[in-house]
Amino acid sequence: MTRFPVANGELLVGGIPLSRVAARVGRTPFYAYDRSLLTARVEELRAALPPAVKLHYAMKANPMPALVCHMAGLVDGIDVASAGELRVALDAGADPRDISFAGPGKSEAELRQAVAAGILVNVESFREVPILAAAQQALGLPARVAVRVNPDFELKSSGMKMGGGPKQFGVDAEEVPALLAEIGRVGLAFEGFHLFAGSQNLKPEAIAEAQQKSFALALRLAEHAPATVRTLNLGGGFGIPYFPGEQPLDLAPIGDNLAAIAAEAAARLPQAELVIELGRYLVGEAGLYVARVIDRKVSRGHTYLVTDGGLHHHLSASGNFGQVIRKNYPVVIGNRMGAEATENVSVVGPLCTPLDLLADRMNLAAAQPGDLVVIYQSGAYGASASPQQFLGHPPVTEVLV
């Protein structure tokens, strides 16, 4: 993991040695997000993608308010998945015109809040249409909508499939013409389509194929639209490497593919803004989880490093957030970066469950109580995706450095 530099045997976060960051935070465990790495990732994407494609941040990946505020100044829009996230996005200064709201179970109150805020609602069922129409009439404001489509294909090789076959997300492609007719009948402010086939994909050819199919499907559905298509969200799916053998995503073929789609869209959907929606890819590699070793324990010949952090803070690293076969995230002793990884140890947390395993039989530098265990690739689906109240331990701290 080379995005975080090392100096004098310590990882640097925002140019500051890890031990100093820990002292500044005042306690462990904590998540630390490096704002310079967040900025650099957006710049890399801008350089690889055509200017016509807008970049949105899917804040479900990391809704920490300070981080969202930083991202809002870098990207073209924010995608939220709840009224709670909507409040964070608005507080961060995101323009309501560039906020969209997706989710298969939006409450009536959330839909009304969305209309009042003036954001774009990705409609995911026929149920939402009359609720939005009533809110539009009551508030005297247009209910801006796009249709989230459950496509008739999936994103191949994706870590989490969110389209194709029966899904709770979106409206089945074959049902969309009827939904569009209903949207037109009640007079909602139709703006476009949202297609999201899957996530965490490291194969550019699979992402490009899904984008091509999504665009072709949108063209077919546009024939039934009650108004001009003004936005087309092609989803995301960009993955980051977590495990041995995985390589970083090659952006070049994806950029070339999007350039071709943008050229065709200029002719066939001339008023449509093309959008890609990324979460994990924007923030995942810019974050670290840091826990302190509180005990070094040998049981029948195997060494355990017991830390003050665990699955209640970082469910993903424990292997209990979607992994079928548990694999270790990249882990280091962050204040002993110059030392050779000579010990085969397991890193565990303080919880009374064998599931509280952060690293299983990994070769690490020899560590003692007080040392700092670091889990890389921790900027996405960390604190907010973990059961922090489990067993009553203190919540984790998050800092943007």
C-alpha positions in Angstrom: 0.0 0.0 0.0 2.1 2.9 -1.3 -0.4 5.8 -1.0 0.8 6.6 2.5 4.4 7.6 2.7 6.9 6.4 5.4 9.5 8.4 7.3 11.8 7.4 10.1 10.0 4.0 10.5 6.5 5.5 10.8 3.6 5.9 8.5 2.7 9.5 7.7 -0.9 10.7 7.6 -1.3 14.1 6.0 2.5 14.4 6.4 2.4 13.8 10.1 4.0 10.8 11.8 1.4 8.2 13.0 2.4 8.4 16.6 1.9 12.1 16.6 -1.5 11.7 15.0 -2.4 9.3 17.7 -1.3 11.7 20.4 -3.2 14.5 18.7 -6.4 12.4 18.6 -5.8 11.6 22.2 -7.1 8.0 22.2 -7.1 4.8 20.1 -8.7 3.3 18.2 -9.4 5.8 15.4 -9.9 6.2 11.7 -7.6 8.7 10.0 -8.4 10.0 6.5 -5.8 11.9 4.5 -7.3 14.8 2.7 -4.4 15.1 0.3 -5.0 11.5 -0.9 -8.7 12.3 -1.3 -7.9 15.3 -3.5 -5.3 13.3 -5.5 -7.8 10.5 -6.2 -10.3 13.0 -7.7 -7.6 14.6 -9.7 -6.5 11.2 -11.1 -10.1 10.5 -12.1 -10.5 13.9 -13.8 -7.4 13.3 -15.8 -8.6 9.8 -17.0 -12.2 10.5 -17.7 -13.7 12.8 -20.4 -14.7 16.3 -19.2 -18.3 15.6 -20.3 -18.7 13.0 -17.6 -19.7 14.4 -14.1 -18.3 12.8 -11.0 -20.6 12.2 -8.0 -19.6 11.0 -4.5 -21.8 8.2 -3.1 -21.6 9.3 0.6 -22.8 5.9 1.9 -19.1 4.8 1.5 -18.1 7.3 4.2 -20.6 9.9 5.7 -18.2 11.5 8.1 -19.3 15.2 8.0 -15.8 16.7 7.6 -14.9 14.3 4.9 -18.2 15.0 3.0 -17.5 18.7 3.3 -14.1 18.2 1.8 -15.5 16.0 -1.0 -18.3 18.4 -1.8 -15.7 20.9 -2.9 -14.0 18.4 -5.2 -16.8 16.6 -7.0 -19.8 17.6 -9.1 -22.5 16.1 -6.9 -23.4 14.0 -3.9 -25.6 10.9 -3.9 -27.4 10.1 -0.6 -29.2 7.1 0.7 -31.3 8.5 3.6 -32.7 11.7 5.0 -29.8 11.6 7.5 -27.3 11.6 4.8 -29.2 14.4 3.0 -28.8 16.6 6.0 -25.0 16.0 6.1 -24.8 16.8 2.3 -26.7 20.0 2.7 -24.7 21.0 5.8 -21.5 20.4 3.7 -22.6 23.0 1.2 -23.6 20.7 -1.7 -25.9 22.3 -4.2 -29.4 20.7 -3.9 -29.5 20.7 -7.7 -26.6 18.2 -7.6 -27.8 15.9 -4.9 -29.6 12.7 -5.7 -31.4 10.3 -3.4 -31.5 6.5 -3.9 -32.8 3.7 -1.7 -35.5 1.0 -2.1 -37.4 1.9 1.1 -37.7 5.7 1.3 -40.3 6.7 3.8 -43.1 9.1 3.1 -41.3 11.7 5.3 -38.0 11.3 3.5 -39.7 11.8 0.1 -41.4 14.9 1.3 -38.0 16.2 2.7 -36.4 15.5 -0.7 -39.0 17.6 -2.5 -38.7 20.4 0.1 -34.9 20.3 -0.4 -35.2 20.5 -4.2 -33.0 17.4 -4.8 -33.4 14.7 -7.4 -35.2 11.5 -6.2 -34.3 8.2 -7.9 -37.7 6.6 -8.0 -37.5 2.9 -7.2 -41.1 1.8 -7.1 -44.6 2.7 -8.3 -45.4 3.4 -4.6 -43.2 6.5 -4.6 -45.0 8.3 -7.4 -48.3 9.3 -5.6 -46.4 10.3 -2.5 -44.1 12.5 -4.5 -47.1 14.0 -6.4 -48.8 14.8 -3.1 -45.7 16.4 -1.7 -45.3 18.4 -4.9 -48.8 19.8 -4.6 -48.6 20.4 -0.9 -45.3 22.2 -1.0 -45.8 24.0 -4.3 -42.5 22.8 -5.5 -41.5 20.5 -8.4 -40.8 16.9 -7.5 -37.6 16.2 -9.4 -37.3 12.6 -10.3 -35.2 10.1 -12.2 -36.0 6.4 -12.6 -33.7 3.9 -11.1 -33.7 1.0 -13.4 -33.0 -2.6 -12.4 -31.3 -3.7 -15.7 -31.7 -7.0 -17.4 -27.9 -7.6 -17.0 -25.4 -7.6 -14.1 -21.9 -6.2 -13.7 -19.7 -9.2 -14.2 -17.0 -10.0 -11.6 -18.4 -7.4 -9.2 -18.0 -7.9 -5.5 -21.7 -7.0 -4.8 -24.3 -7.4 -7.6 -27.0 -4.7 -7.5 -28.7 -5.2 -10.8 -29.9 -8.0 -13.1 -32.4 -10.7 -12.0 -34.8 -10.1 -9.1 -33.6 -7.2 -7.0 -35.0 -4.8 -4.3 -33.2 -2.0 -6.1 -34.9 0.1 -8.8 -37.7 -0.9 -11.2 -37.3 -3.8 -13.5 -36.4 -2.5 -17.0 -39.5 -4.1 -18.5 -41.8 -2.2 -16.1 -40.1 1.2 -16.6 -42.3 2.3 -19.6 -45.4 1.9 -17.4 -43.8 3.8 -14.6 -42.7 6.6 -17.0 -46.3 6.9 -18.2 -47.5 7.3 -14.6 -44.8 9.9 -13.8 -46.1 11.8 -16.8 -49.7 11.4 -15.9 -49.3 12.9 -12.4 -46.9 15.6 -13.6 -43.7 14.9 -11.7 -40.6 16.7 -13.0 -38.9 13.9 -14.9 -35.2 14.3 -15.5 -33.6 11.0 -16.4 -32.4 7.6 -15.4 -30.1 5.9 -12.9 -28.5 2.5 -13.5 -26.3 0.8 -11.0 -25.3 -2.8 -11.9 -22.8 -3.7 -9.2 -19.8 -2.6 -7.1 -16.2 -3.4 -6.2 -15.0 -4.4 -9.7 -11.3 -4.5 -10.7 -11.9 -5.5 -14.3 -12.1 -2.5 -16.6 -13.6 -4.5 -19.4 -16.5 -5.6 -17.2 -17.1 -2.0 -16.1 -17.0 -0.8 -19.7 -19.4 -3.5 -20.9 -21.9 -2.6 -18.1 -21.6 1.1 -19.0 -22.3 0.3 -22.7 -25.3 -1.8 -21.9 -26.6 0.8 -19.5 -26.4 3.5 -22.1 -28.1 1.3 -24.7 -30.9 0.5 -22.3 -31.3 4.2 -21.4 -31.6 5.0 -25.1 -34.4 2.5 -25.5 -36.2 3.7 -22.3 -35.8 7.4 -23.4 -38.4 6.7 -26.1 -41.0 6.3 -23.4 -39.9 9.3 -21.3 -42.5 12.0 -20.5 -39.9 14.7 -20.9 -36.4 15.3 -22.2 -33.7 13.2 -20.6 -31.4 15.7 -18.7 -29.4 13.3 -16.6 -28.1 9.8 -17.1 -26.3 8.2 -14.1 -24.3 5.2 -15.3 -23.5 4.0 -11.8 -20.0 3.2 -10.6 -18.6 -0.2 -9.6 -14.9 0.9 -9.6 -13.1 -1.3 -7.1 -9.9 -1.0 -5.0 -7.4 -3.8 -4.2 -7.8 -5.3 -0.8 -6.2 -8.8 -1.0 -2.9 -10.4 -2.3 -2.9 -10.8 -6.1 -5.4 -7.9 -6.7 -4.2 -5.1 -8.9 -5.3 -1.5 -9.0 -8.0 -0.7 -11.5 -6.8 0.5 -14.9 -8.7 3.7 -15.7 -7.5 4.2 -19.3 -9.9 1.7 -21.0 -12.8 3.0 -18.9 -12.0 6.6 -19.8 -11.8 5.6 -23.5 -15.2 3.8 -23.3 -16.9 6.8 -21.5 -15.5 9.1 -24.2 -17.2 7.0 -26.9 -20.4 7.0 -24.9 -20.2 10.7 -24.3 -19.8 11.3 -28.1 -22.8 9.2 -28.9 -24.8 10.8 -26.1 -24.1 14.3 -27.5 -25.9 13.2 -30.7 -28.7 11.0 -29.3 -29.4 12.6 -25.9 -28.0 16.1 -26.5 -29.4 17.6 -23.3 -28.4 14.8 -21.0 -25.6 15.2 -18.4 -23.6 11.9 -18.0 -22.8 11.0 -14.4 -20.8 8.3 -12.7 -21.3 7.7 -9.0 -18.4 6.5 -7.0 -17.9 5.9 -3.3 -15.4 3.3 -2.3 -13.1 4.2 -5.1 -12.9 7.8 -4.1 -12.3 7.4 -0.4 -11.3 3.7 0.4 -7.6 4.0 -0.1 -7.3 7.4 1.7 -8.2 5.9 5.1 -6.5 4.0 7.9 -7.8 2.2 10.9 -5.4 2.4 13.9 -5.6 0.4 17.1 -3.2 0.0 19.9 -1.7 -3.3 21.1 -2.8 -3.8 24.7 -1.5 -7.4 25.2 0.8 -9.9 23.6 -0.5 -13.3 24.3 0.9 -16.8 23.4 -1.5 -19.7 23.3 -0.1 -23.1 22.5 2.7 -21.7 20.4 0.7 -19.1 18.5 1.0 -15.4 19.2 -2.0 -13.1 19.5 -1.8 -9.3 19.5 -4.8 -8.1 21.4 -5.8 -4.6 20.5 -8.3 -2.0 21.8 -10.1 -2.1 18.5 -12.0 -4.8 16.7 -15.0 -5.8 14.6 -17.3 -3.4 16.4 -15.3 -0.6 14.7 -14.2 -2.3 11.5 -16.6 -5.1 10.5 -15.2 -5.3 7.0 -11.7 -6.1 8.1 -13.0 -8.9 10.3 -14.4 -10.6 7.3 -18.0 -10.3 8.5 -19.2 -7.7 5.9 -19.8 -9.7 2.8 -16.8 -12.0 2.6 -17.7 -15.6 1.9 -14.1 -16.8 2.6 -12.3 -14.6 5.0 -9.2 -12.8 3.7 -6.8 -10.5 5.5 -6.9 -6.8 4.7 -3.4 -5.3 4.4 -2.1 -4.8 7.9 1.2 -3.3 9.3 2.7 -2.2 12.6 2.5 1.5 11.7 5.2 2.7 14.1 7.7 -0.1 13.1 7.7 0.3 9.3 11.4 -0.2 8.9 11.4 -3.6 10.7 11.2 -6.9 8.9 8.0 -8.8 9.1 9.3 -11.8 11.0 6.5 -12.9 13.3 3.5 -14.9 12.3 0.7 -13.6 14.5 -3.1 -13.0 14.7 -4.5 -9.6 15.5 -7.6 -9.7 17.6 -9.8 -7.2 19.4 -11.2 -7.0 22.9 -14.6 -8.6 22.2 -15.8 -11.9 23.7 -16.4 -13.6 20.3 -14.0 -15.5 18.1 -15.3 -13.4 15.2 -13.3 -10.5 16.5 -10.3 -11.2 14.2 -8.6 -8.3 12.4 -5.7 -10.3 10.9 -5.3 -14.1 10.9 -1.8 -15.6 10.9 -0.1 -12.7 9.2 3.6 -12.0 9.0 4.2 -8.7 10.8 7.0 -6.8 12.4 7.5 -7.9 16.1 5.1 -5.8 18.1 4.8 -5.0 21.8 2.0 -3.4 23.9 1.7 0.2 23.0 2.5 -0.3 19.3 0.0 0.8 16.6 -1.6 -1.8 14.4 -2.8 -0.2 11.1 -5.3 -1.6 8.6 -5.0 0.0 5.2 -7.9 0.4 2.7 -10.1 1.6 5.5 -11.6 4.8 4.1 -14.9 3.2 3.0 -17.5 1.2 4.8 -15.7 1.4 8.1 -17.1 3.2 11.2 -20.6 3.7 9.8 -20.9 0.1 8.6 -19.9 -1.5 11.9 -21.9 -2.5 15.0 -20.3 0.1 17.3 -22.7 -0.6 20.3 -21.8 -4.3 20.3 -20.8 -5.3 23.9 -20.8 -1.8 25.1 -17.3 -0.7 24.1 -16.5 3.0 23.3 -17.2 4.2 19.8 -14.4 4.8 17.4 -13.0 8.3 16.7 -12.7 9.6 13.1 -10.3 12.4 12.0 -9.6 14.1 8.7 -5.9 15.0 8.6 
